[in-house]
Amino acid sequence: MTIRERIRMTRAIYNITQKDVADYLGLSKQYITQIETNKLTATDERMEQILNAVYSVGELKKQGRLKEVLEELKKANENNKTKTE
């Protein structure tokens, strides 16, 4: 099983969306889709980062904290974008 397949399978097990993972990492949903479907190459480090994010998001969902954490991350990402502009 490839790491791409593990990402997709683990995401399915936790019943989380590509958007959830993308939001957690500050990436686009399309990027996660392209990674999972092998339409985009990524470093081994990036692939591991995505897989680890899937586990983290899945565990947050199990704890009932997913929405709260994603909102906090979204605000932090917006603040970072504002600072760099």
N, C-alpha and C positions, 0 to 999 in steps of 0.2 A: 504494500500500500504506500502510495506516494504521500508526501506531506500535504499536497493539495487535497488529496482524498481525505486525509485525516482532518484537515481544517473543515471541509464540508460535512463529513460524518459527525464530528464532534459538535459542530454547530447545530446539526439536526437533532442529535441526542439531547442537547440542552434546550432545543426549540427556541433558538435565538436567530435574529435576522442578520443579513449581511450589513444592513444599516446600523444595527446595534454595535457590531464589531468595528465598523468604519468610524462611527461616532466616538467610540472608546479610544481609538487610535488617532483621531483627528484627520482621517482620510475620507475619501469619497466611497460611496457604495459601489460605484462603477469599478473602482480600483480593486476592491475585494472580489467582485464578480469576475474581473479579468484574471486575477490570480487563481481563483478556484477553477476557472475553465481553461487555464493554461494559455491564455491569449496574451499574457504579459509575463515577462521574466522578472524575477526578483532574486536578491541575494539569499543565501541560506539564512543569514541573520534576520532578514526581513520576514522570511517565511516562519521562522521560529517565533518572532515577535507577534505575528498574526495568530499563530496557533496558541501561544500563551495568552493572548488577548481573548481568544475564544473561551479558554478555560476560565479566565478571570471574569468575563462577562456572564458566563454560565453560572458560576458560583454566586455572583451578585444577584442574579435573577432568582436563584434558589433561596437566597436570604431575603428576598423582597426589597432589595436596595437598588435595583438596576436603574429605574427612572431617576432616582435621586442622584446617583453617581454620574449618569450621562448628562444630566442638566448642569451639574457642577463642572464637568469636563468641557461642555459646550461653552459655558461662560468663560472658563479659563482660556480656551482656544480663541474666543472672540477678543478677549483682552490682549492676548499675544499678537493677534493680527493688527489690532489698533496700535500697539506699541511699535510695530515694525513698519507701519505706513508713514 
